[in-house]
Structures are given as C-alpha cells and as structure tokens.
Amino acid sequence: MKYKPNQLKYVKFHKNKFKGISFKRNLLIYGNIGLKSLNYGFLNYKQIESARKSLIRNLGKTKILIRIFFNRSITKKPLEVRMGKGKGSIYDWVSFIKPGIIIFEIINYNLLLVKKSFYTASQKLSIKTELCYE
C-alpha cells in the first residue's frame, strides 16, 4: 500500500477546521459490510496498515477494500527551534477523516466473524468507529 501521493501541486497544506460531516464517501459501494468513522481525526499509514493486518489475520484471504488514501501532509519543526524561518519540514502523511467516512469494506462473509475482526481493527485506529451494513 502506498503511503503518499505521486504528485501534488502544493506539498504543504493548511490545517483543516473540524466541522461538518462527510457526504461523499459515506455509502457502501463495493461490499456489504463496512467500518464507518464516528468522529474527526487523522489516520496515518501505520494505523491503517496495522488495522489491515489484523483484518487479514482474522478473515484470511478475503476481499478487503480500503476506501481512504493518505493525501495530506503534516509538517513539524524540530525541537528547540526559534519562531519564524518558515514552515517546518514534512513529518508524516495522513488521511483526514470526517464523521461518516467508510474506511474498510468487505464483500459477503460470515457476520459474526466480521464483527469480531472489525472490532480488533478498530482498536488499532485513533478514532471511534461503528459497523455499517448495506
């Protein structure tokens, strides 16, 4: 899985204001069971990768679809640096999450096993999630 985009017009972004809910990526398209976010936050590559690995560990080789991508850069200045002299260097690539965005989708599978695996995957993420049915 790729953890940063190929090409961007501007690499360093402004910070987002946390407001509103998602109207775009809030419906199941490819599968019939999904993991939906309930609050705002950032998810980085390590969190998504560990959640994906826990899903694969529980479900085996089923079709797991990841609906988010890391398209936002987080910048950070080194410790003990004085104010000014521009914006800091890129620290991490994250995906900005609003309430209602579907993170993972799974196609036709045993419901009890999916509930257990989505619970273990949600423990790896830094946001609150819920199960979403078709």
C-alpha positions in Angstrom: 0.0 0.0 0.0 1.3 3.4 -0.9 1.6 5.9 1.9 2.0 9.2 -0.1 0.7 10.6 -3.4 2.8 10.7 -6.5 2.4 14.3 -7.4 0.8 17.3 -5.8 0.7 21.0 -6.8 1.4 22.1 -3.2 3.1 19.7 -0.8 2.5 21.6 2.5 -1.1 22.2 3.5 -3.0 24.4 5.8 -4.6 22.8 8.9 -8.3 21.7 8.4 -11.1 23.1 10.5 -13.0 20.2 12.0 -16.6 20.9 11.0 -19.4 19.1 9.1 -20.0 15.5 8.2 -19.0 13.6 5.1 -21.4 13.5 2.2 -19.1 11.9 -0.4 -17.6 8.7 0.9 -20.4 7.6 3.3 -22.1 4.8 1.3 -21.1 1.2 0.8 -20.2 0.7 -2.9 -18.1 -2.4 -3.3 -19.0 -4.5 -0.3 -22.0 -5.1 2.0 -20.3 -4.6 5.4 -18.1 -1.7 6.3 -16.3 0.2 9.1 -17.6 3.8 9.4 -16.0 6.6 11.3 -17.9 8.5 14.0 -15.7 11.5 14.8 -12.9 13.6 13.3 -9.2 12.8 13.2 -6.2 11.9 11.3 -5.2 8.4 10.3 -1.6 7.7 9.3 0.0 4.8 7.4 1.0 2.8 10.5 -2.6 2.8 11.9 -4.2 1.7 8.7 -1.6 -0.9 8.0 -1.9 -2.5 11.5 -5.7 -2.5 11.1 -5.5 -4.1 7.7 -3.1 -6.8 9.1 -5.5 -7.6 11.9 -8.3 -8.0 9.4 -6.3 -10.3 7.3 -5.3 -12.3 10.4 -8.9 -12.8 11.4 -10.6 -13.2 8.0 -7.9 -14.9 5.8 -7.6 -14.1 2.2 -10.9 -12.3 1.6 -11.5 -9.2 -0.4 -10.8 -6.2 1.9 -11.2 -2.8 0.3 -9.5 0.3 1.8 -11.5 3.4 0.9 -9.2 6.1 2.2 -5.8 7.4 0.9 -3.1 9.5 2.5 -3.3 12.8 0.8 -2.5 15.3 3.4 1.0 16.2 4.8 1.7 17.1 8.4 4.6 19.4 9.0 6.7 19.7 12.1 9.6 21.9 13.2 12.5 20.4 15.2 12.6 20.8 18.9 14.3 23.8 20.4 14.0 25.9 17.2 13.0 29.5 17.5 9.9 31.0 16.0 9.9 32.1 12.3 12.0 31.0 9.4 9.1 29.3 7.5 7.0 26.3 7.8 8.6 23.0 9.1 9.5 20.0 7.0 7.1 17.2 6.2 6.7 14.9 9.2 4.0 12.4 8.2 1.4 11.7 5.5 -2.2 11.3 6.9 -5.7 10.9 5.8 -8.2 13.5 7.1 -11.3 11.7 8.5 -14.7 13.2 8.9 -17.7 11.5 10.6 -19.5 9.1 8.2 -16.5 8.2 6.0 -16.2 4.5 5.3 -12.7 3.2 6.0 -12.9 -0.6 5.2 -15.4 -2.7 3.2 -15.8 -6.4 3.0 -17.7 -8.5 0.4 -20.2 -11.3 1.5 -18.8 -13.0 4.6 -19.8 -14.5 8.0 -21.3 -11.7 10.0 -20.1 -12.8 13.5 -16.5 -13.3 12.3 -16.6 -9.9 10.5 -17.9 -8.2 13.7 -15.1 -9.7 15.7 -12.4 -8.7 13.1 -13.7 -5.2 12.7 -13.7 -4.7 16.5 -10.0 -5.7 16.6 -9.2 -3.5 13.7 -11.0 -0.5 15.3 -8.8 -0.9 18.4 -5.8 -0.1 16.2 -7.3 3.2 14.9 -7.3 6.5 16.8 -10.9 7.4 16.0 -14.3 6.0 17.1 -15.9 3.6 14.5 -19.0 1.6 14.0 -20.2 -1.3 11.8 -22.2 -0.3 8.7 -24.5 -2.6 6.8 -25.9 -2.5 3.3 
